[in-house]
Amino acid sequence: MEGLEIAVVLGLAVLAGGVLQQYLRVPAPWSWVGIGAAVSFVPGFHDLALAPDVVLYIFLPALLYWESLNVSLRRFAFDLRVILLLSVGLVFATAAAVAGVATVLGVAFPVALVLGAILSPTDATAVSAMAPRLPRRIDVMLRGESLINDAGALALYAVAVSAVVAGRDPDVGEISLRFLWALVVGAAVGVAAGYVIYLLRLVATQPSLEATISVLTPFALYLPAEVVGGSGVVAVVAGGLLLSRLMPRVVSSRSRVLGFDFWRVSSFVINGALFVLIGLQARTVLEYLLDDGVHALWLTLVITGTVFAVRLGWVALMAPAIRLLDRRPAQRARRVPFRVRALLVWGGFRGAVSLAAALAMPALIADGGVFPDRELVVVVTFGTILVLLVGQGATMPLVLQRASIPHTDDEAEAEHQLATQRMADHALRHLESDAAAEGAAAAATERVRDHHLRALQRVEDHELRETDEDVRRLTLRGVARKREALDGLRRANRIDDEVYLRIQGMLDHEELRWEHPDER
């Protein structure tokens, strides 16, 4: 199939899966995988597939960038130790365990290590669909893990594949050096490229130019790092986190609203397409199982159990180890019971990055022979993804129920109230000076004052709808004052990034309504 045909089929499959999910009331990834599996058996669609490089160099940067813009940096830093243990330590522990088990079951060690590297990173993009009401802290841990763990997994994957192609055993020293180089260089390139993009935003202020920069940003972060041997994953995360702090200073409200809408829709479509691509492997896998099903099926079940058991053991032992090494009183406040930490275990889905890595294995090795057990690795990868997606997804509601998570987030609500009050106070304090600067009439000033007072009292204002020019200009001044207060709270670390982004979106829409009253 040609590229355009593939794009149309994937788009229709994503749409069909979304509609099916609404009627069946199942997690969206299940419906997308199911649609993909059904399409794979339609005559003429058997060979429908995207090149693995499309997933690794186009889809992955876009998803990482969107996640990095929305993750809470404060909470990310608060639990950085846990995130690193999951995204680095658990990646290598999983890869080692899978490689060891696969070797015992008859797979050559270099190939077994390739399989371990492929299955070591998680795909937390499915968690929000499977469990929409995770605690904010657990959600940030899972998202932070998925933002970073691809770096170590792909570095290990590259070394293991090179060893298989060259016909030699993987070198531990080479793996360590490559990982450190990928991490350090990726972070450096990401920060440098992110700052250059920020400077470019300062001069490119036309909406069309801002939109173009927004679309190009994840790839401008990812590709330079890959060219110099660093981790594009780390580069996108580092650059995205930096830009999430810098961009509110230079990006207009209209561009921000358009940009966030674009990335929100793009993220939905890309996630759907990736799960459809997983389902499209169903026919290939079934044909392989019909030829040599017993060994592949047994290996899949054992490897899946190994992946789950390692994650369960790692999460169970991680907290006692931290408590043993860190006895500060502040550490005690971070403790949560295992029934809550179990969500970290059940959030360890594998996804399209693993499948793309499996499909990206070369067909031939250096001496001209075929890549050993290549089809077996693809089958086991598909099976592990599917079993974890279905098994963990089906039992996630029970784990959520056992965790006894409250339906409201009191901390977020308190921060939202604080921000609302501070913004209204700040706007009221400067109202007289703003009115004098605008030459506004007294009646208009009083109407805007009443609007801010209603905000302080948390009363929805349905009266400030008029198109009086003085009211319009004063209201826009008030929005600017509210932004000043909101930015101050964020810099002082008084509100979380999630709360900041939510209120920033509200201010953006308020500003757009008053800048363009004819569109209201």
N, C-alpha and C positions, 0 to 999 in steps of 0.2 A: 504494500500500500504506500501511496505517496504521503508526504507530510501533511498536506491539507486534509486529505481523507482521514488520516489518523486523528488529527485535531478535531474534526467534526464528529467522528465516532466517539472519541473520548468525552467531548462536550455533551453529546446526547446521553451517553452512559452516566455521566455525573448528574445530569438533570433527571434521568429516570430513577437513579438511585435515591436522589433527594425526595422525589415524589413518593417512591415506594416506602421510604423510611417514615414519611408522615402517616401513611395508611396502616403500615404494619406496627408502628410504634416500637421499632428496634433501633439500636445505635446506628448512626449513619455509616460508619465504616463497614458494618455487616452488609448493609444493602448495597454499597458500592462494590465490595468484594463479590457478592452474589451476582450482581449485574455483570461484572467482568467475567466471572466464571461461565455464566450463561452465554455471553457473547463469544467466548473462546470455542464453543461447540457449534457455532453457526458456520455453515460452509462459506469459505472465502475469508473468514476472519481469524483463522488459526494462526497466521503469522503476524497478526497485528501486535506491534510492540514499538516502544520508543527506544532509541539508543541509550544505553546506560549513562553516557556522558550528558545527555539532556537532563537526567535526574540529578546527577552530581554537580553539574556546572550551571544549570539554569533554575531548576525547581528548588534545590537545596538552598542556594544563596537567598532566593526570594523568601522562603519560609523562615529561615534564620533571621533575616533582617526584620521581618514583621514581628517575630517573637521578641527580638532584642529591643524593639521600640516599646513593647507593652509590658515587659517584665519589670517588676519592682526592683530598682537598683538597691534601695535600702534593705529590703528583705533578702535580696541576693547576697549582699555583703554580710548581712547578719548571720546567714547560714552558709557562708562560703566554704567553711571547713567540711560540712556535710556534703555540699554539692561537689566539691573536689574529690571526696572519698567515693562518691557514687560515680562521677563522670571520669575519673582517672583510675582509682584503685579497683573499683568493681569491674571496669572494662577489662583490665588486664587479668583480674582474677577469673572472670567469666571466660575469656579467651583461653587461658591456661587450662581451666577445668574441661571445657569443651574439647580442646585439642587432646588432652590426656584421655578422656573417655573415648573419643573417636579413634585414637590410636589403638587402644585396647580392643576396639571392635573391628579392627582390620584396615583402617584407613592409614596411609602413609603419613608420618608426622608432619612434614611440611604442608601437605594438603589439609591435614587436620587443623593445623594452626591457621590456615586461610579460613576454614570454616569457623573457627573460634573468633577470629577478627570480624568476620561478617556478622555474626550473631551477638557480638558484645555490646553494640550501641542500642539504646532504647529509642522508641518513637513515641514521645509523649504527646504528639499532636492528636492522638486518638483519645487521650484521657478526658479532654473537655467534652467530647461526644459521649463517652461512656459514663462519666461521672461529673455532671455540670456543677455540683455544689461541694467541691472539695474545699477544705480549709485553705485560706490564702497561703499559709506557710507551707503546707504540703504541696500546693499547686506550684508555688515558686521553686521549691526543691526539684520537682519533677521537670518543670520547664527549664530550670537552670542546668540540670543534668543533661537534658537532651540538647541544649545549646552547645555544650562543651564536649560531650563524650564522643561525638563523631571524629574529633581531632585525633585522639589516641587510637581509636578503632581504625581509621583510614591510614594512619601512619604504620600501624602494625600490619594491616592488610597489604600495604605496598611492599613492605620488607618480605612478608611471607610469600606473596605472589612472585616477587623477583627471585627468591630462593628456589621455588618450584621450577620456574622457567630456566634458571641456570643449572638446575640439577644438584643443588647443594642444600645443606641444613641451614635454617635461619640462625643468625648470630644475635645473641642477646645484647651485646654491646652496640651493634648497628641499630637494633630496635630502640634502645635507650637514647642514643644520640639523635636519631631521626625524630623521635618524639619531642625531645627537648628543643631541637632546632625548629620543628614545626610550631611548637607552642610559643617560643620567644619571638621568632621572626613573624609569625602570624599576628601576635598581639601588637608588635611594633608597627608593622605595615598597616594594620587596621586602624590604629590610633592616628598615624601620620596621614593616611588616605582620608580618614574621617574629618580631620582638621582641614585638609585641603578642600573637601566638599563643603565644609562650613564656610570657608572663605569665599568659595564660588557662589554660595547662596547669598552672600553679602552684596554681590554685584549683579547677579542674575535674578532680578526681582519681577520680571514679567511672568504672569501666570503660566504661560506656555513653557517658558524656560524652567520655572520651578517644577512643573510637572515632569518635564524631561529629566531633570536631575534626580527627582524622586524615583523614577523608574530605573535609572541607570545605577543608582547608588549601591545596591547589594552586589552587583557585578564589578563595579569599580573598587569595591572593598575586597571581593573574593579573588579575582583573577591575578592582581599583582602579587599577592601573597603566594599563590600557587606557582607563579612563574619563578620566584626565587627560592622555591622549595619549602616555604612556610605552610601553615595550615590556613586555607581559605575560610574554614569554619570559624577558627578563633578570630581571624581578621574581621569577618562580618559581625561577630558578636561584640568584639572590642569597639569597632567603629560604630556599630548601631547603638551601643550603650552611651558612647560619647555624644553622638548626634542627638540622642533622646534628651540630653541635658542642654545642648547648645541650640538646637533648632527653634525652640520657642522664642528665642530672642530675635530671630531673623525671618521666620516664615510667617506669611500673612494668614489671617484666619481662613480666607477662602481657599488658599492653597493647601492649608492643613486639613480642612474638611474634605476637599477633593482627594488629597493624597491618602488620608485614612480610609475613605470609602473605597478607593481603588485597591489598596492593599488588603482590605477586609474581604472584598469580593475575590481578588486574585488568590488569597490564601484559601478560601473555600473551594474554589475551582481546582487549584493545584492539589490540595489534600484529597479531594474526591478523585481526581485523575490518578493519583498515586495508588489509592486503594483499588481502583478499577484495574490498574496495571498489575497489581498483585493477583487479582482474580483471573486475569487473562492467562496466567500460567497454568490454570487448572487442567486444561486438556493435555498439555505437554507432560505435566506431572502424572496424570492418570495413565497416559500411554507408557511412561517409564515404569510405573508401578505394576502394570499388567505384564511387562516383560520380566522385571526383577523386583517384585513387590515385597517379598518377605524381609530381605535384608534392609532395603531402604526404609520400609515402614518401621521396622524394629529400631533402626538407627535414629529415625526421626523422633520416635517416642522417648528413647533414652536421652537424646540430646536436649529435647524440650524439657524433660524432667530435670536434667542437669542445670540448664539455664535458670529454671525457676528455683531449684534448690540452692544454687549459689547465691542468688539474689536474696532469698529468704534468710539464709544463714548470715550473709553480709549485713543486712539491715538489722537482724536480731543481735548480732555481736557488736555492731558499730557504736550503739549508745553506751553499753557497759565499758567499752574500750575508751571512749571519750571521757566518761565519768572517772575512770581510773587514772587517766593522764591529766585531766583538768579538774581540780577540786575547788576552783574559785566559786564563791557564792553566786556570782552572776550565771554560772553554768547551770545551776539548779533551776533557775527560772526558765531555761530553755527545754527542760525535760517534758516529754509527752509520753503517755502510756503506749505500750506496744500495739494496742488495738487501733490507735491512730497511725502509728508508724507502719502498720501493715498496709496502709494505702500506698506507701512507697513501693512495697513489693508488688501489689496488684497493678500499679501504674507502669510496670516494666514491659510494655508492649514492644514488639519488634515490628518494623514497617518497611516502607519502600526503599529506604537507604540500604538496608541489608540486602534486599532483593536486587537492587541496582548494582551493588558491589559483587554479588554472586554472578549476575549476568555479564559484568564487565571483565570477568576472568578471561584471559586470552585462550583461543582455541588450540594453539600450538606452543610448544616450548622450544628452547634454543636448538636442540638437536633435530628438530623437525617432527618430533612425535607429538601426539595429542596431549593436551593438559590432562593429567591423571584424575579420574573420578570427577570430572567437571560437572557432568549431568547429575551425579549423585549429590554434589554440594548444592546445586540449584534446587533439587527436589527436597532435600533436608531443610534448606532455608525456607522454602515455601511452606512446608509442613509445620515448621516451628512457628513461623509468623501466624499461620492460620489457627493452630491449636491454642496459642497464647491469646490471640485476639478473641476467639470464641470462648475458651475456658475462663480466662480472667475477666473478660467482658461480661459473661453470664453471671459470675459470682461477685462482681464488683458491688452490686446493690446490697448484697448480704454483708460485705465488709463495711460498706458505708453505714449500714444500719447498726452494726456492732460497734462502730467507732463513736456512735452517739454524737454526731456533729450538730451543733445548733443551726437553725435555719437562718439566723441573722448574724451579722458580723458587727458586734457592738463597737469594736475599735474603729472600723471603717466609718460607721455612722457617727461616732464622736468626732472623728477627724473632719468629716464632711460638715458637721454643724459648726465646728471651730472655724473652718475656712469660710463658710457662709457669713458668719458673724464678723470675722475680721475684714472680709471684703466690703460688706455693707458699711461697717464703721469707717474704713479708710475712704470710701467714696463720700460718705457724709461729711467727714472732716475737711475734705477738699472741695465740697460743693460750692461754697461761696466764692472761693478763688476761681474755680472753673467757670462759674456763672459770670463773674466779672470779666474774665478773659474772653468769654464768648459774647459778652454784651447781652446776656439773656434777660428776658423780662421776669419780673418777680413772680408772676403767676406760673410761668413755665418752671421756674426754680422750685416752687412749692410742690408742683406736681411730681417732679423728679425726686424731691426729698421724701414725699409720701411713698413713692415707689421703693426707695432704699429702706425706709422704716418698715414697710411690709415684708421686705426680705429678712430684716432682723427678727421680725415676729413670726417668720416662716408661714406667711399668708400669701397664697398665690394671687398675683396682681393681674386682674383681667381688664383694668381700666386704662392702663398706659398703652393705648392703641392709636392715639391721634398722630397726625402727620405734621404737627406744628414744628417748624424748623428749629426753634430754640430748644424744645423738648428733645428733638432728635440729636442735636449737637451735644447737649448736656448728658444725654443717656450714653452716647458714645464715649464722652469723657469719663463717665462713671465706669464703663466697661474697662477702659484703660487703667483706671485707679484700682479696680478689682484685680486686674492682672498683676499689678504691682504687689498687692497684698498677697495674692496666691503664690507668686514667685518667691516672695520673702519667706512664706511658711515652708516652701519646699527647700529653699537654701538652708533654713534653720532646722531642717529635718523634723518638722512638726507634723507633716502629713506624708502619707505614703504616695509613691508614684502612681499607683492605681487610682487613688482619690484625686490626685492632681490631674491626671489625664481625663477623668470623667468630668471634673468641673471645667477644665480647659475647653472641652468639647461644648459644654453648655454656653460658655462665654463666646466661643467662636460663632455659634448659631445666633446668639443674641446680637452680636456685633453685625453679622451679615443681615439680620432682619432690619436693623436700623440704618445700616449703610445703604440698603436698597429697599426703601419702604414700599415701592411699587410692586415688589415681588412677594409682599406679605399676604 
